[in-house]
Amino acid sequence: MSAATEIHPEETSGTTPPHSTSAGEVARTTYVLDTSVLLSDPRAMFRFAEHDVVLPVVVVTELEGKRHHPELGYFARSALRMLDDLRVQHGRLDAAVPVGTGTLRVELNHSDPGVLPSGLRLGDNDTRILSVAANLAAEGSDVVVVSKDLPMRVKASSVGLAAQEYRAQQAVEVGWTGMASVDLDEGELASLWGQDRVSIAELRDPSGVRDLPVHTGLVLHSTRGSALGRVTADKQIQLVRGDRDVFGVHGRSAEQRVAIDLLLDREIGIVSIGGGPGRGSRRSPCAPGSRP
């Protein structure tokens, strides 16, 4: 029985010593990815060096189902766009297409659950993903199931498949800060100042903000001034007023002011703040947390 291990960023970039065949060639591993991996890092499909990446077709279906999720939708749409770019470039994805020195394919077959123990033939999406991995392994492929989901890794190990946790940090790769810069026209900015909110759908050019995750902080620019805002769950831009303070704590930077606004919103259960020394990442959350 294979033990579950972890995939770290350096492992997915090919810097760990690969297995070698007797002829000195690198032995290719087939990595079967589940949906949780692409929702944590849409570019994960490109991070497996010279190996073969397999996406069971149900993963694409699950990504489609998450497209409009307020928090995961951005990552689902990003992964789907990358898959579509590959489809346009190569014409199809049901056969392996080159990705760097490895390959990628969407697996339409190998879905017979008969290869699994009866206790795991549940008819759910986990069963479909495990069926693909187990059938490929039965044909002789060196298969590894990669998932962020602990139960999936346990299930894979229980049927003798190697199971690894995907640990590459998508935020490190793209430098995601939780902030974005958006251009508005004069009328849109005036409406925001007057009404505290403006609908993203009603913007003259919503492309720069439409796909941003909920609660993304916004630095808004127009020819007549600027403002701060954030994306709400109902696809609005909510004004963030820079003069808010709690127990004398004022936000000095745009990031700090957006952070204080998020921390004071009782509808938001958790706010994650990061920053180097002296940037207020400790003091900013403490004051709102002390407020009755």
N, C-alpha and C positions, 0 to 999 in steps of 0.2 A: 504494500500500500504506500502510495506516495505522500509525503508530508507537504503541507502547504507552506510555501516560502513567500518572499516579497520581491517585487521588481522595483528597483530604485532607478532614478533618472540615468545614472551612468550605465546601468545594465541595459536599458532600452536603447541607448545610443551606441551600443556595440563595443564598449571599452573593456568588458569583462572577457577573460580568456574563453574563446568558443571551444565547443567540442570538435574534435578532429576525427576524420576517418582514417583508415589505415593507409590511404593514398595521400594523406596530408591535406585533403580538402576539408573545408568547414562543413560539418554536418548540419543540415537545415532542420530547424525546429518549426513545427506548425503551432502558432499561437492562436487559440480560439478566444476572441474577446466577447465579453457580454456588454450590455448597454451601460452599466454603471461606469465602465472605463471611459467610454466616449462622452458621457455626461460630466465626468470630472476633467477630461482633457480631450477636446475634439481632435487634436492632432496626434493622439495616441497611435492611430493606425500607421503613422509614418515613423514610429520610434523603435522599430524592431530590427534594425540593421539589415543583415543579409538573410533574414528568415522569412517564413511565409505567414501572413496574417489572414485569418479566416473570420468573416463576420456572418454568422447564421442569419438568414433572411429575416427572422423574427426580431433581430436587433434593429434593423431598419424600420420595421413596423413599430417597435417601441419608441424609437426616436421620433417618428411621425406623431405618435400620441403625446409626446412631451413638447411639441413645437410651441404651444401657447401657454405653457406653464409659466407662472410669473417669475420664478427663480431659475428653473432649468431650461426654459425655452430658448434662451440665447445660445446655450451650449449645444442643444439638440439641433437647432437650425444651422449652427456653424458646422457640425459634423455632417449634416445632410448636404450642405453646400459643397463641402470638400469631396464627398462621394459623387455628387453630380458633376463636379469639375473633372474627376477621373473618368466618369462615364462619357462625357463629351469628348475628352481627349482620346480615349481608347475604344469607344463605341459600345462596350459592354463591360459588365462587372461580374457576370456569372462564371467567367474564366479568369484565371490569374492574370493580373496586369502588373507591370513593373512599378515598384515603389522604391526608389533608391536602388540598393543592391538586392532588395528582397522583392516579395510580391504581395498582392492583396487581392482577395476575391470575396464576393458575397455568395455564400453557399446555399443553393436551392435544394440540394439533395441531402443524402445521408441523415435523414430526419426520422428514420424508423426507430421508435422507442423500444423495440423488442430486445435491443442489446443491453438495456438497463434492467436492474432487478425490479420486480413487480412493485415494490414499495416506492420506487421513484418514478413510476409511470403515472404521473398525476395529471397529464394533459395541459400543464401550464407552460409558461414561456421558459422557465428554468429547465423543465424536462426537454423542451425542444433544443435548447442550447447544449445541454449535456448529451443528448442523442447524437447531435452532429459531432461533438468531440469524441464520444465513445466509438462511433462508427468509423471515423477517420483513424483512430488508434487501432481498431480491429483490422484495418487494411494495411497496417504497418507503419503509419506515420508516427513520428515522435511528437506527441501532442501535449501541449500545456494549456490549461484553462486559466485565463487571466480575468480577475474580477476584483472590484472594490467591495463586493458583497460577501460578508463572512459566511452566511449559510450556503451560498453557491460554492465557495471553496471547500467547505466541509463535505457537501454532496459529491463534488468532483473527486475528492480524495477517497471517499467511501467506496467508489467504484473503481479505484485503482488508477485514476488519472492524476498526473502532476497538476498541482494548483498553486498559483502564485498571486499575491496581491500586487496591484498596480499602484506604485507610490510616486511616480513622477509628478511634479507639481506644475500644473498648467500655468499657474500664476507667475511662476519664476520665469517661464519661457517668454510670455508675452508682456511681462512687466505691468500686470493689471493693478491699478491703484484704487479702483472704485470711483474714479472721477473721469469726466469726459468734457470736451469743449464743443459747444454748439453755437452756430450762428442763427440769429433770428432777425426778422425785419423790425422796423420801428413799431409798427402796429401790434405785432405779437408781443414784444417786450412791454409795451404800454398796457396791453390787456393783462399780462401777468402781474404787473405792479398794481393794477387796479382791482383785479379779482382774486389774486393769490394763486390762481391755477389757470392753465390753458391746456386744451386737449391736444395731444400729439397728432391725432388724425387730422386736425384742422390746420396744422402748420403748412405754410407754403411749401417747405421742403422738409419732410419728416425723416428723410433717409438717415440722417446722422444720429438720430435718437431712437428710432422705431424699434431697433433690435437690442437695445441696451437692457441689461438686467434691472429688475425692480430695485429701487433705492439707490441706484447709481447717482452720485453727485454730479451736478452740471455747472460749468462756468459758461454763462450765456452772454453772447456779444451781439451788439447791433451798432449801426452807425451813430446812434445817439446815446449810447450808454451800455451798461452791463449789469448783470445780476447773477445771483446764485439760485439754483433750484435742485430738485431731485425727482427721479422718476417714481411714480406711484404704481401700485398694483393694478389700478384701473386705467393705465396708460395715459396719465396726465403728467404735466410738469408742474410741480408744486413749488411755489416761491420759498426760498430760504432767506430769512431776514438776518443780516449780519450783526444786528445790534442785540441779539439775545445773549443773556448771561445768566449764570447760576452761581449764587454765592460769590459773586465777583469774578468768576471765571469767564473770560471773553475769548471767542475764537479769533485768532489773529490771521491765520491763513484761510483760504477757501476750504481746504480739507477740514480744518478744525471747526469751522462754522457749520459745515454740513454734518460733521460728526455730532456736534452738540444738538443740532436739530433732530437727528435720528435718535439720539439718546433720550430726548425729551418726549418722543412720540410713544405713547403708551400702547399703541397698536403693534409696536415692533418688540418682539421678545428678546432678541439677541442682536447685539452690534459688535462686530469684530474690528478692532482698531490696531494697526501696526505702525511702527515708526522708529527711527533711530533716537538716541539719547537727546533730550532737550527739545523734542518736537511735540510735547504735550500728550503723548499717547497714554500716559499714566494718569495725569491730572485731569484731563478732559472727561473721562468717564466717571471719576470719583465724585465730582460735584453733583451731576444729575442723579447719581445713585444715592446721594445723601438727602435728596429732596423728598419731602413727604408725599 
